[in-house]
């Protein structure tokens, strides 16, 4: 697709293969051209609106190797989706299980929201800005793995294999990059015109070199991020984000230290659940303060998943009976959330007692259908101390302790 105004919505590209018959067995005075935009290629458009696009299982058995030719031309990874134009808004893009590259976004202006790239080889997401400033929000990149290259030591800095490459001026919020193997650097800032600010993001479990490579004159700022290495800047930590044991990354476990750990400014707050004032919409957790990573931030409510089957938002829990989960936060002041799951409809009583055995609250009493629940408890006027949360159903009782700290 080329030129003019383009709208691309509700597209599935699956199980496509490019048969590249070029001979890449030797390097010489030329660098062969990589196969770019194998599944979707949008070139030279004035405006592009791309929404609800899935590219899955894209194959290119004969890769263009990454190397520098004698004439300084560069062989590079390919990609499955290429966008090149004056303005592009991309929302809800999933690229997974592709063996040569993910998404290249070369535009003058636009926005990027809810991009998921997982299980791709050589390159995940490449952002290049000819002018202007890009805001990219809620980005999840997982399992980008290195392949062999022919770069000589003198040209090793030209590497194009990374989870996230940046060339221009960028503001990135609520990014999660995890599970990338053997990359020189998961993030690359190309050269002097490149600057980036990362906010409220998670970089964890990457078996690669240092997190970021900065080209000559490029710069990066980190704010309220967690990583495997020390990051200079405000609010950054080195700590295990503790992803959910059943859903896995990028979903946070109820006891994750990344919950309510992002920038405390109201502009970054998680979206509020209208059915539970004071609590965020799933998949954000905790209070309304921004969660670090892909599932948090002011735009987390835009993480529409009706267009794709992966990941499943709600945990697939099939307990034999019922389970009372760990309340969170704990200790708390003055509100905590109490999770429980039911395998079948049951008469349920969820109550709270003090250590004298006195009942201080009844949170649920009646028939509840099977599924996962999270019940808020506001302990407001009660005294600080330890309380017992009790769930009764199917002739059994489970109890958890919580600590109220004023």
N, C-alpha and C positions, 0 to 999 in steps of 0.2 A: 504494500500500500504506500502510495507516495502523494505528497502535496495536498493542499486544501485542508479541510477540517474533517477529522475522522472520529467516529464513536465506535468503540469496540466493547461489547458487553456479553456476558454469559457465554464464554467460549471455552471449550475443552479440546486440547491437543494431546493425544495419547498414542503411545506405541509407534512413533514415527522414527524412521531410520534414514540417514543421509549416507549414500555410498560414495565416498571420496576416493577416487582412483589415483590421486597424485602419489608420487614416490617421495617419501620423506626419509629415506634410509641414510642419506648423506647430506651434510650441510655444505654450501658453497657460497657463491657470490650473490645468491638471491635468497630471500626469505619467503616461502609460500604463504598465501593468504589463508587465514583461518576461516572457518565456516561460521559466519555471524548471523544471528537471527534465523536459525534453522526452522523453528516452528512458527514464529511470528516476527516479521520484519516491517517496521513502520518508519519510513525514511522521509525527511524533508517536509513534514507536515507543519501547517500553521498552528493548529491546535489538535490535541488528542485527548479524549476522555476514555480511559481504559478502566473497566470495572468487572470484577467477578470472572477472572481468567485463570485457568488451570493448565499447566503443561506438565505432563507426567510421562516418564519412561521414554525420553528422547535419546536416541542412540546415534553415535558417530564412531564406528569401529576404528577408522584410520585417522587418528588425530594429527593435526598440524603441530609439530613439536615447538616448544618454546626455545628459541635460540636467536642470536644476532648474526645476520649474514655479514659478509665482507663489505657490503655497501652500506652497512649500518641499518638496513631495514630489519624489521623485527618480526619473527614468528611468535604467535601468541595463542592463548586458549580461545576456543570458540564460545558461543553462547546460544541459548535456545530462544531468547526474546531480546530484540533490539528495538529501542525507541530513539528516534533522532528527529528533533523538530524545534520550533520556536517556543512552544508551550505544551506541557503534558501533565495532566492529572491522572495518577495511577492509584487505584484503591482496590484492595482485595485481590492480590496476585499470589498464587501458589505455584512454585516450581519444585518438583521433587523427583528423585531417582533418575537423574540425567547424567550421562557419563562424560560430558564436555561442556562445562560452563553453565551459568544461570542467566542473569538479567543484566543487560547494559542499558543505561538510561543517560542519553546524551541530549540535553535540552538547554534552552535559554532560561526558561522559568517554568514553574509548576509546583507540584506537591506529590508526596509519596506517602501513602498510608496503608498499614496492614499488609506487609509483604512477608511472605514465608518462603524460605529457600532451604531445602533440606536434602541431604544425600546426593550431592553433586560433586563432580570431580573438577579440580583445577581452579575454578573461579566461581564465587557465589554472586555477589552484587557489585557492579561497577557504576559509579555515579560521576558524570562529567558535566560541568556547567560552563557554558561559553560566557555567560554574564549572569548578573542577578544573584539571588540567594535562595537556596533550597531548604525547606523544612521537611524532614523525613521523620515519621513517627510510627512507633509500634512495628519494629523490624525484627524478625526472628531468622537467624542463619544458623544452621546446625549441620555438622558432618560434611564440611568441605575438605577434601583430601588432596594431597599433592600427588602429581604424576612426575615421571622423569622429565628432565629438560636438558638442553645442550648449551646453556649459557656458560660462557667462560668467566673466570673470576673478575676480569676487568669490566664485564657487563652484567654482573650478578645483580646490581642495583636496579636493573630494568625488569626484574621479575614481574610477571603478570598473574601469578597464582596466589590468590588471597581470598579470604572470606568477604572482605569489603574494601574496595578501592575508591579513592576520592581524588577528584581533580577539579578544584573550584572552591566555592565558599558554601559551607554547610552547617546546619543546625540540626542535630539528630537527638531525638528523645525516645526513651523506652526501647532501647535496642538490647536484644539478647543474642550473643554469639557463643556457641558451645559445641564441644565435640569435634573440633577441627584438628586434623592430624598432619604433622610434619611440614606445615607451611613455614616459610621463612619468617613471616609475620602475618597474623590474621588480618591486620588492618594496614593499608598502605596509603599514605598521603604523597602524591606524586612529586610536586615541585613548588617553587616559590609563590605561585599564585594560589596555593591551596591552604585553606584554614578550616578547621572544624571544631565544633563544640559538641561534646557528648554529655547528655544529662540523663540521670535516672536509669542507668544501663547496667547490664550484667555481662561480664566476660569471664567464663569459667570452663574448666575441664577441657582446655585446648592444649593438645600435645604438640606444641609448635614453638617457634622462637618468641622473642619479646612481642608484646601485644601490638605495638605500632611501629612502622617504619616511617620516618619523616624525611622526605626529599629535601634538597637544599632550599632553605628559605621558607619551608612550610611550617605550620604551627598547629597545635591541638590543645584544647582545654578540656578538662574532665571535671564534672560537677555531680556529686551524689551518685557515684558509680561504685560497683564492687568488682574486683578482679583478682586474679591469681598473683598479681604483682602490685607493688606500690604505685599509685597514680597521684601525681601532685595535684593540688587543687582543693576545693571546698567540699567537705562531706563525703570524701571517698574512703573506702574501707577495703581490707583484704579479709574476706570471710566466705565460707561455703554458703551459697544462697539457699541450699536445701530445697531442691525441686520435689514436687509431689511424687511419692513413692509409686503411685499407680498411673498417673497421667504422664509423668516424666517432664523433662524440659519442654517448653519454657514455663510451665505452670508451677507456682510456688506452693510448698507445703504449708499447712495452717500455722506451723511454728517457724516459718522462714524468717530470718533476720532482715530480709529485704522488704518485708511488708511494712508499710508506713515509714520507710527509710529514705524516700526520695526527697526532692526539694520541698520544704514545708510551705512555700508560697502558694496561696490559694489558686493561682493560675494553673498549677500543675496537679491539682487535686484529682483523684479518681472520680468518675461520674457517680452520682448518688442513685441508689436504688429507690425509686418512688414508693415501693411497697414497704420499705424499711428505712425511714428517714434516719440519717446519721451513719448509714452503712453503704458501702459501694456496691455497684453492680458486679456480679460475677463476670469475668474471672478475677477482677480486683478483689483484694481481701483486706481485713483489718478495719480501720477507720477510713475516713475520706482522704487522709494524707496520701500523697502519691506513693505507690509501690514502685520499686525498681524493676526494670525489665519489661518485656514485651506485653505483659498482661496489665500494666498499670498506666497511669497518666490520664490526662484530660480527655484523650481521644479513645480510651479503651472501650467506650460504649459503641464505637464504630466497628468493633471487631466482629462483624457479621460473619457467621460461619454457615449459614444456610446454603451457601453456594459450593461448599466443599465438605467432604466427609471426614477429613483429617485436619486437625485432631478433633476428637470428641470432647465437647466442652464439659459435659458432666461425667464424673467418674463412673466406670462400669463396675459397680460393686454388687456382688451377689452373696451376701452373708447367709449363713444357714438359718439365722433367726433375725437378730438385730444387733447393732453395735452402737455403743455410746462413745463418741470420739473425744479427743482432748479439747477442752474449752480453750479459746484463744481470743484476745491475748490473756496470758496468765503468768504473773499477777496482772490485775486490771484496775482501771479507775475511770468512770464507774460502770462501763459497759463491757461485757464479754459476749462471745458467741459460742453456742453449744451445738456441736454437730452430732447427728445420729442418723443411722440408716436402717431401713426396714426391708426385709426380703419379700414381705407380703402385707396386705392390710392387717392392722392390729389396733386394739384399743390401747392407747398409750397414755401414760401419765409421766410428765417430766416436772420434777419439783426440786426445790432447794431448801436445805435445812442448815441451821447453825450447829455448832459443836455440842450444844445442850439438847439436840434432837428436836428443836422447835422448827416447824415449817414456816419459812419466811416468804416463799413464793411458789405459785403453781403456774408453770409456763405453758404446758400443754396438757389437756385432759380430754380425750375423746378418740374417735376412730381416725387413723391416719393411713393414707395409701402407701404402697411400697415406693421406695425411693430414698433420696438423700435430702436431709433437712439441716438447716442452721438456724437456731433460735436465739435471738438476742435477749440478754438479761441485763437490765439497768438496775444496779444495786443502789442507786442514788443515796437515800437517807440512811442506809444501814452502816453500822460501825465497821471499821477496818478489821480484818481477821480472815480466818479460814472458814469456808462454807462447803457443804456437801451437795453435789448435783446428782440426783437419782433419776434413772429412767426405768420404768416398769412396763413390761410388755410380754405377752406370750408366757406368762407365769414365771418370768425371770426378772431379776433386778440387777442393774449395773450402776456403779457409783464412781464419780470423779470428784476430786477436790479442786477448789479454786481459791485464790487469795485476793481479797479486796484491799487495796492500799490507797488511802486518801492522802 
